[in-house]
Amino acid sequence: MKTFVKNPKLTAAFATLGFLSVVGTAQATLFEIDFTPAGAFSGAAPSSPGSNTIFATAIFDDHNSSGTVTLTMTVLNNLPSGAYVNDWYFNSSTAPLTSITFVSGTQAASVDSGTNAFKADGTGGNFDFAFHFPTNNPGGLAQGHTSVYTLTDTGLTASSFNSVSVPAPNGGGYVGALHVQGYGNSVWTSGTGLIRLQENPVPEPATLALLGLGLFTLGVTRRRK
């Protein structure tokens, strides 16, 4: 201990090293659902984009904690002019959710939540919560538009949404589904889910305590000198 007191620069270096070694190591879980025309299970898919090209994404981010998850629904710019997403369906292992709160972007006209309570076009299985957007363009969830919501429930994480719908007689078992219309036809498409991790640069409490200890020791050293 005396060695550190007599070497304030060394003390500061160790404190900084400890700080940098922990910052950025916390990882938030992301669950991403990608939608392509290849997932169509009802209706006629638009002529563009290509069959395996992603045209919409839904990303659940738990921010390295449980209880609150941010859902970001995005429609890319590669849909035909005039096309928009009317309905978006999801599942949750903790259904029904305690609350679903609008944050930013395009707000849904209504939001429903239950347990296996919402059927995607009668053939896509039963889902736990659904967003119904305005049926007009550009007021709906159209090209380049995003809708962000906060989802809350006890123990909720991004992985909670990696849950499939209860199969309907003609199919089902999807992690998500959406309804596209406005291009002279309409289609229901299922999504493909992917769990991934994202580094969280926010220091954890242990990191801040370590840095504080180093700075305190450095302060005591200078005061004694």
N, C-alpha and C positions, 0 to 999 in steps of 0.2 A: 504493500500500500504506500509506503514512504517513497518508493521509486516513482510512482505516479505524481505524488505531491511535489517532488523536486523537479519533475519534467512536465510543466503545463502543456507544452506543445504536443508531447506524446499522449497526454490525457485527452486533449481535444481531438487528436487523430483517431484514437480508439473510439471515442464517442461518435465521431462522424462515420467511421467505418461500420459501427454497429447500426447506425441509422440507415445508411445506404444498403446494408445487407438485408434489411427487412422490408423497406419501402419497395413496393412493386411486386412483392411476392404473393400478396393476397390476390386470389383469383375469383372473379365473379363468374357464375355459370350463366351461359346464354343457351336458350333453346330456340333454334331457328327453323321455321317451316317455309319451304320454297314451293311455289306453285307454277306449274307449266301446263300447256294444253294437253300434254300426255296423260295428265291425271283426270281428264274429263270422264265423268260417269253418268251424266245426263245432259241432253241437249247437243248442240253443234258448236264446236270450238271455232273461234275466229281464224281467218286465214293467216294472220300473223299475230305474234311471232311464231317461229318454228316450233315443232312439237315438243322438243326438249329444252326450250329456252325459258328461263325464269321471267315471269312478268309481274309477280307480286311476292312479297315476303312478309312474314310476321315474326318478330323477334321478342322473346321474353327474357328480361334481364333482372336477376335478383340482387344485383349490386353487392354480392358477397354477404348477404344476410338472409334471414327468413322472415316471412310475414307479409312482405310487400314486394311486388314484382311489377316492372314497367313493361307494358306491351306496346310495341310500335308496329303498326300495320302500314305497309308502303306499296303503292301501285307504281310500277316503273313506266317509263315513257314509250315502251315498245308495243303497247296495245293499239289497235286501230283507232282512228279519230272518232270520238263520240262514245267509245266504250268506257264503262265504269263498273266498279264493284258495288253491288247492291246489298249483299248479305255476306257475313263472315262468321263461321262457326268454329268453336274450339271445345276442348275437353279439359278437365282438371281432376286429378286424383283426390282432391279435397272438396269437390262439389257438394253443395252449392257454395259459391264464394260469398264472403261476408259483404264486400262492397266492390263496385266497379266505378271508378271516377274518371271523368274526362279531364285531360291535361292540355292538349294543344292539337292544332291541325284541323282536319275535317271532323266535326262531331256527328256521331250516329243519330238518326232520328229517334231510335229507341234501342234499348239494350235489355235482353232477357237473360235470366240466370236460374238454373235449376239442376236437377240430376237426371241425365238421360232424357231431357224433356223436349228437345228440339230436333226435329228430323229434317235433314237436308234434302229437300225436294222429294221426300217420300222414299228414296232409294239409298241414300248415303249414310244411313245409320243415325242413331240418336246422340246428340251432343249436349254439353252441359251449360254452355252460354253462347249467346249469339248477338252480333251487332247488325242492325238494319239501317243502312245509309239511305239518304234521299235518292229518289229515282229520277234524277235529272243531271245534266252535265252543262256547266262545270260545277254545279252545286253538290254533286255526289262525290264519291271517292274515285276520281278519275285519274288520268295520266299525271304522274309526277306528284300526286297528293299523298299526304301522310296523316294518319290518325293515331294519337298517343293516349293511352289510358293507364291508370294505376289500378292494380288488382290487389286486394288484401284478403288474407285469411290466416288462421293459425297454422304455423309451420310451412307456409307456402314458399316454394322456391321455383326457379325456372324449370327444373326437372319435373315439377308437379304437372306440367302441361304436356309432357311426353306420354300421353295417355290416349288410347284409341276409343273411337265411338263404339257404342253397342251395335253390332251388326243388324241391319234391317234384313227382311226376307230376300231382297235382291242384291245384297252387297253390304258394304260398311267396313268398319274397322279402320277408320281414317283418323289421323292426329289433327286434321283440320280440313275445312272445306269452304269454298267461296263461290258466289254466284256472280257471273259477269253478264252484262247486257248492254244495250245501247248501240250495237253494231248491225242491227237488222235481224239479230237472232239472240240466243242466250245459251249459257252453258254453266253447269255445276262442275267444279274441279276440286279434286282432293290434293293435299299437299304432302311433301316428303320432309320428315323432321330430322334435325341434326343437333346433337348436344356438343357445345364447344366451350372453351374457357377463355376469359379475357382478363389480363392483368389489371388490377385495381391499384392506382398510384397513391391512394389515400393512406397515410400512416395509420397503423393499428395502435391501440393504447400502449402496448408493450414497447413499441418503437419510440413513442413520445416519452415514455418513462426513462428509457435508456439514454436518449439524447439529453433529457433534463438532468440526469445523474452526472453525465460528463460535463455539462456546462456548470453545474453546481460545484463539482470538484475543481474545475478550472478557476471559478470565482474565489473559492476558499484559498487556493494556492496564491493567487495574486494578492489577496488581502493580507496573508501572512508575510509575503515579501515586502 
